[in-house]
Amino acid sequence: MYEANEKQEQIIEAIENKDLLTLENLICHAKVSPNFYINGTTPICTAATQGNEAALAILLRGDCILNTPNVRDDVWQRLPIHIAASKGHLAFLKLLLENFEDVNVKDSDGRTALHWAAIFGNKDVAELLLKSGANVNGAQRDGFTPLYAATCFGHIDVCCTLLQYGGDAMVCDDDGWNILHTAANYGHLPILKLISLKGPCLSCRTVDGENALHIAASSGHLHIVKYLVECGIGLDAQTNRGLTALHLSVQFNKSSVFKFLLQAGANMYILNNDMQSICYLVALKMDSNFIKILADAGYNFSTERWILGNDFPATNNMNEDMKNYMRMNAEIPRTLLKMCQLRTARLLGWNYEALADSLPLPNYLKNLIKQTGP
């Protein structure tokens, strides 16, 4: 490879303008080599970006080198096969693969053409690459497989194709995340449903001890949390730091998830590894929404000695009204009726309002149950 002269600049212009006659004259008659760089890119990379298979055919007649990277892109330095796969240029790739053997060649980050097809959701390209011998479970530097990439971006059709060709749903990246964790993190419910039938156990853990419920709770994806709970995932599993999904919903300020987990029956009294309760974490936020949700769920504030001793955690948001509200709940016991309401609702679970109607009780008792929070 060497720097370009005037005729070589004309080659790039001819490809960009789809001027095949000029390109053919320069390559086939003037015998100008297509193996050069201009501003970090090459004729073959330019043709790959456009998906210009006619230009590729002419470049091949000039003995074009097919594995020259686009060094203008200093992050990935992708080869023509990677560029075309990311753009979805099927016809270009078919011709390229007839003349290029290494379908699994990697860019500077370890990504193959199949990775790039998966990232951009190019199902037909992915299938062509797989039929041409692409490694369906090949991993880039951080352990990401094509299936992992397709999951991140929510391309369920590509996920289905990769699974059909032997994609391994159990493969983990360097942090112990598999595609189940990834689908939960990005909120891709259709992919999560697909994967939960095909691969890893719903409760499988990352290096940090997180399962899909922990991750969905942290991300605030209520629809994912609901699906996992309906599938029977344990509500009270703890991470390596002793955090449950309930703890994480507070930590990441996901009040709708917090409320749902309480309705579903999550244990409100589990301490994390720092011996902090849910109530203590809520008090650190001094968020009236979280505090009232916890109170409506029937939390026994009198178990928190620091409330009774007025020793609230130091925080930048010291809300005196909320402190008084917590003290009142700690000092004034609930009535027997209220405790029965709360206990019945927690036994029924998150769908307690609908389930109350099916109970063999008088209507006034059903209504009492349905009035229970949160």
C-alpha positions in Angstrom: 0.0 0.0 0.0 1.2 3.5 -0.8 -0.2 7.0 -1.0 -2.3 8.0 -3.9 -1.6 10.0 -7.0 -4.0 11.8 -9.3 -5.2 8.7 -11.2 -5.8 6.9 -7.9 -7.9 9.8 -6.7 -9.9 9.4 -9.9 -10.5 5.7 -8.9 -12.0 6.8 -5.6 -14.2 9.4 -7.3 -15.4 6.9 -9.9 -16.5 4.5 -7.2 -18.2 7.2 -5.2 -20.0 8.4 -8.3 -20.8 4.9 -9.5 -18.9 5.7 -12.7 -18.1 2.2 -13.8 -16.8 3.1 -17.2 -14.1 5.4 -15.8 -13.3 2.8 -13.1 -12.9 0.1 -15.7 -10.7 2.2 -17.9 -8.4 3.1 -14.9 -8.2 -0.4 -13.5 -8.3 -2.6 -16.6 -6.8 -0.5 -19.3 -4.6 2.1 -17.6 -3.5 -0.7 -15.2 -3.7 1.5 -12.1 -3.4 -0.7 -9.0 -6.4 -0.4 -6.7 -4.2 -1.2 -3.7 -3.6 2.3 -2.1 -4.8 4.5 0.7 -6.4 7.9 0.4 -7.2 9.6 3.8 -7.1 6.3 5.5 -9.4 4.4 3.3 -9.1 2.3 0.1 -11.1 1.7 -3.1 -12.3 -1.6 -1.8 -13.5 0.0 1.5 -15.2 2.7 -0.4 -17.0 0.1 -2.6 -18.0 -1.9 0.6 -19.5 1.2 2.2 -21.7 1.8 -0.9 -22.4 -1.9 -1.5 -21.3 -1.4 -5.0 -20.8 -5.0 -6.2 -20.2 -3.9 -9.8 -17.3 -1.8 -8.7 -16.0 -4.8 -6.7 -16.1 -6.9 -9.8 -13.8 -4.4 -11.5 -11.5 -4.1 -8.6 -11.1 -7.9 -8.5 -9.9 -7.8 -12.1 -7.2 -5.4 -10.9 -6.0 -7.9 -8.2 -7.4 -5.9 -5.4 -6.3 -6.9 -1.9 -9.6 -7.8 -0.1 -8.4 -7.6 3.5 -7.2 -4.0 3.7 -8.5 -2.2 6.8 -10.1 1.2 6.9 -7.5 2.9 9.0 -9.6 6.1 9.0 -11.6 4.3 11.6 -9.0 4.2 14.4 -11.3 2.3 16.8 -12.2 -0.8 14.9 -10.1 -0.6 11.6 -12.8 -2.7 9.9 -12.1 -4.7 6.7 -14.4 -4.6 3.7 -16.3 -7.7 4.8 -17.1 -6.0 8.2 -18.2 -2.8 6.5 -20.5 -4.5 4.0 -22.0 -6.7 6.8 -22.8 -3.7 8.9 -24.4 -1.9 6.0 -26.5 -5.0 5.0 -25.0 -5.2 1.5 -26.0 -8.7 0.6 -25.1 -8.8 -3.1 -21.7 -7.2 -2.4 -20.9 -9.8 0.3 -21.9 -12.7 -1.9 -19.4 -11.6 -4.5 -16.8 -10.9 -1.9 -17.1 -14.3 -0.2 -16.6 -16.0 -3.6 -13.1 -14.5 -3.6 -12.3 -14.2 0.1 -11.9 -17.3 2.3 -11.7 -16.0 5.8 -15.3 -15.3 6.8 -14.2 -15.1 10.5 -11.5 -12.5 10.1 -11.6 -10.0 12.9 -11.3 -6.2 13.2 -9.0 -4.6 15.8 -11.6 -5.2 18.6 -12.0 -8.8 17.7 -15.4 -8.5 16.0 -16.2 -10.6 13.0 -18.6 -9.8 10.1 -21.2 -11.8 11.9 -20.9 -9.5 14.9 -21.4 -6.5 12.7 -24.5 -8.1 11.0 -25.9 -8.9 14.4 -25.3 -5.4 15.7 -27.2 -3.8 12.9 -29.9 -6.4 12.7 -29.1 -7.6 9.2 -30.7 -11.1 9.3 -30.1 -12.0 5.6 -26.5 -11.1 5.9 -26.1 -13.1 9.1 -27.6 -16.1 7.4 -25.3 -15.8 4.4 -22.3 -15.5 6.7 -23.4 -18.6 8.7 -23.9 -20.6 5.5 -20.4 -19.5 4.5 -18.9 -20.9 7.7 -19.0 -18.0 10.1 -18.4 -19.1 13.7 -21.7 -18.5 15.4 -20.1 -18.5 18.9 -17.0 -16.6 18.1 -16.2 -14.0 20.8 -14.7 -10.6 20.5 -12.1 -9.3 23.1 -14.5 -8.8 26.0 -16.3 -12.1 25.4 -19.3 -10.7 23.4 -20.7 -13.2 20.8 -22.9 -12.3 17.8 -25.9 -13.6 19.8 -24.9 -11.2 22.7 -24.6 -8.3 20.2 -28.0 -9.0 18.6 -29.6 -9.2 22.1 -28.1 -5.8 23.1 -29.8 -4.1 20.2 -33.1 -6.0 20.4 -32.9 -7.8 17.0 -35.0 -10.8 17.8 -35.0 -12.1 14.2 -31.3 -12.2 14.2 -31.3 -13.9 17.6 -33.6 -16.6 16.2 -31.3 -17.2 13.2 -28.2 -17.4 15.4 -29.9 -19.9 17.8 -31.0 -22.0 14.8 -27.4 -22.2 13.7 -26.2 -23.3 17.2 -25.8 -20.0 19.0 -25.0 -20.8 22.7 -27.2 -18.9 25.1 -25.0 -19.9 28.0 -21.8 -18.2 26.8 -20.8 -15.4 29.2 -18.7 -12.3 28.7 -15.8 -11.4 31.0 -18.2 -10.1 33.7 -20.3 -13.3 33.7 -23.2 -11.8 31.8 -25.0 -14.0 29.3 -27.7 -12.9 26.9 -30.4 -13.4 29.5 -28.8 -10.7 31.7 -28.4 -8.5 28.6 -32.1 -8.8 27.6 -33.1 -8.0 31.1 -30.8 -5.0 31.2 -32.0 -3.5 27.9 -35.7 -4.3 28.5 -36.1 -6.6 25.5 -39.0 -8.8 26.6 -39.5 -10.8 23.4 -35.9 -11.8 23.4 -36.0 -12.6 27.1 -39.0 -14.9 26.5 -37.2 -16.6 23.5 -34.0 -17.1 25.5 -35.7 -18.3 28.6 -37.1 -21.2 26.6 -33.8 -21.9 24.8 -31.0 -21.5 27.3 -29.9 -20.3 30.6 -31.8 -20.7 33.9 -33.6 -17.5 34.9 -31.7 -17.4 38.1 -28.2 -17.8 36.7 -25.7 -15.3 38.2 -23.1 -12.9 36.9 -19.6 -12.5 38.5 -21.2 -10.0 40.9 -23.9 -12.5 41.9 -26.6 -10.7 40.0 -29.5 -12.5 38.3 -31.9 -11.2 35.7 -34.3 -9.9 38.4 -31.5 -7.8 40.0 -30.5 -6.4 36.7 -34.1 -5.6 35.6 -34.8 -3.9 38.9 -31.7 -1.8 38.6 -32.6 -0.8 35.1 -36.2 0.0 36.0 -37.8 -2.3 33.4 -41.1 -3.1 35.2 -42.4 -5.3 32.4 -39.3 -7.5 32.6 -39.6 -7.7 36.4 -43.3 -8.7 36.1 -42.4 -11.4 33.6 -39.7 -12.8 35.7 -41.9 -12.9 38.8 -44.7 -14.6 36.8 -42.1 -17.2 35.8 -41.4 -17.9 39.5 -37.9 -16.4 39.9 -37.0 -15.9 43.6 -37.7 -12.5 44.9 -35.2 -12.4 47.7 -31.9 -13.7 46.1 -29.0 -11.6 47.2 -26.0 -10.4 45.2 -22.4 -10.7 46.4 -23.0 -7.5 48.3 -26.1 -8.8 49.9 -28.5 -6.8 47.8 -31.9 -8.0 46.8 -33.9 -6.7 43.8 -35.8 -4.6 46.4 -32.6 -3.0 47.6 -31.5 -2.3 44.1 -34.8 -0.7 43.1 -34.2 1.8 45.9 -30.5 2.3 45.1 -31.3 3.1 41.5 -34.5 5.1 42.3 -37.0 2.8 40.5 -40.1 3.5 42.5 -42.5 1.6 40.2 -40.3 -1.6 40.5 -40.0 -1.0 44.3 -43.8 -0.9 44.7 -44.4 -3.9 42.5 -41.8 -6.1 44.3 -43.5 -5.2 47.6 -46.8 -6.2 46.2 -45.4 -9.4 44.9 -44.2 -10.3 48.4 -40.5 -9.4 48.5 -39.0 -9.7 52.0 -38.8 -6.1 53.4 -36.5 -7.0 56.3 -33.4 -8.5 54.6 -30.2 -6.6 55.5 -27.4 -6.1 52.9 -23.8 -6.9 53.7 -23.4 -3.4 55.4 -26.2 -4.4 57.7 -28.5 -1.8 56.2 -32.2 -2.4 56.0 -34.6 -1.4 53.2 -35.9 1.3 55.5 -32.4 2.7 56.1 -31.7 2.9 52.3 -35.1 4.6 51.8 -34.2 7.1 54.6 -30.9 7.9 52.9 -33.0 9.1 49.9 -35.6 10.9 52.0 -37.9 10.5 49.0 -41.5 10.8 50.1 -42.7 8.5 47.4 -40.5 5.6 48.6 -41.3 6.2 52.2 -45.0 6.2 51.7 -44.9 3.1 49.5 -42.9 1.3 52.2 -45.4 2.4 54.9 -48.4 1.3 52.7 -46.8 -2.1 52.3 -47.0 -2.5 56.1 -43.4 -2.0 57.0 -42.9 -2.2 60.8 -40.9 1.0 61.4 -40.7 0.3 65.1 -38.0 -2.3 64.3 -35.7 0.6 63.4 -34.1 1.8 66.6 -32.4 4.7 64.8 -35.9 6.1 64.0 -37.1 5.8 67.6 -33.8 7.4 68.8 -34.0 10.2 66.2 -30.6 9.1 64.8 -31.5 9.4 61.1 -28.7 8.8 58.5 -26.9 11.9 57.3 -28.1 13.0 53.9 -28.2 16.1 51.8 -32.0 15.9 51.7 -33.1 16.1 55.3 -36.9 16.3 55.0 -38.3 17.0 58.5 -41.8 16.2 57.4 -40.7 12.7 56.2 -38.7 12.2 59.4 -41.8 13.0 61.4 -43.9 10.7 59.2 -41.4 7.8 59.8 -41.3 8.5 63.6 -45.1 8.5 63.7 -45.3 5.1 62.0 -42.7 3.7 64.4 -44.4 5.0 67.5 -48.1 4.4 66.8 -49.0 0.7 66.3 -51.3 -0.3 63.5 -54.8 -1.5 64.3 -55.5 -5.3 64.1 -57.8 -4.6 61.1 -55.0 -2.8 59.2 -52.5 -5.6 59.9 -55.0 -8.2 58.7 -55.5 -6.2 55.5 -51.8 -5.9 54.8 -51.1 -9.6 55.6 -53.9 -10.8 53.3 -52.8 -8.6 50.5 -49.2 -9.8 50.7 -50.3 -13.4 50.7 -52.3 -12.8 47.6 -49.3 -11.1 45.9 -49.0 -8.3 43.4 -52.3 -9.0 41.7 -54.2 -8.9 45.1 -56.9 -6.5 43.9 -58.1 -8.8 41.2 -57.6 -12.0 43.3 -59.6 -10.5 46.2 -62.8 -10.7 44.1 -62.4 -14.5 43.8 -62.2 -15.0 47.6 -65.3 -16.6 49.3 -65.8 -13.4 51.4 -68.5 -10.8 51.8 -68.1 -7.9 49.4 -67.3 -5.4 52.2 -64.3 -7.6 53.2 -63.2 -7.9 49.6 -63.3 -4.1 49.3 -61.2 -3.8 52.5 -58.5 -6.0 51.0 -58.5 -4.1 47.7 -58.0 -0.8 49.6 -54.7 -2.1 51.0 -51.5 -0.5 49.7 -49.1 -0.1 48.2 
